[in-house]
């Protein structure tokens, strides 16, 4: 019983631990940049080397194709993480990737617990069912192919996702995952 409760407890702790912490940094939504403390947006019209977000993956062989993207960095527990989120407007399916901003180019594994600094991928296939959330299992492959001095991260990923609150729901396979983000 404790093995079933511990992951749920850890997930709740991570979600609620950051609830009252202010977000810092620059926030990006669909190539529109909003600087902290600013009341206006600066639309990214240059050569896409600043404020870039690209994110996609196949879930069980079907492309999610998120067309509404966000990316931001947040500090929690003394660790700065990069979060990339994408929603497919037609289906409502969403993907979220979180990884430690201190990672350099290299190959890493996903984590199953959403703790500060861990690499986590989540997938919500149906927005009308708020209880169905897939989360990465430990393992898989998370590759950062490039990290620039300007803070641009490029990489690929593949991992198995499962529903931690209901292990009877079949796991899904995420393949052909790609991301580009610059904050």
PyMOL commands that set and color helices and strands:
alter all, ss='L'
color gray80, all
select helices_A, chain A and resi 2-17
alter helices_A, ss='H'
color red, helices_A
select strands_A, chain A and resi 27-29+32-34+42-43+53-59+62-63+68-76+79-87+94-100+106-110+120-124+134-136+139-147+152-162+172-182
alter strands_A, ss='S'
color yellow, strands_A
deselect
rebuild
show_as cartoon
